[in-house]
Amino acid sequence: MNPTLHDQLRQWRKAHMKEEKRKQEDKKCNEKKENRYQKPPKRTEKFSTRDVLDLMNVNRQTLSRGRGGAYKQ
């Protein structure tokens, strides 16, 4: 089976490229990319049980509809 055009180009490049350029390109491929952005440090907040219950709306008032559509506690 004949090699594809992509494989033929790769072989031609290897045969005709200078040694210096080949080394430089290998270095570029093997270098690790530097992180552009640093991750912010994680927040380690400690919530009390009261805070957790408040966030879950456990202490919220229960309202019901009365006569005429008014809310009652």
Order of alpha helices (4+ residues) and beta strands (2+ residues): alpha-alpha-alpha-beta-beta
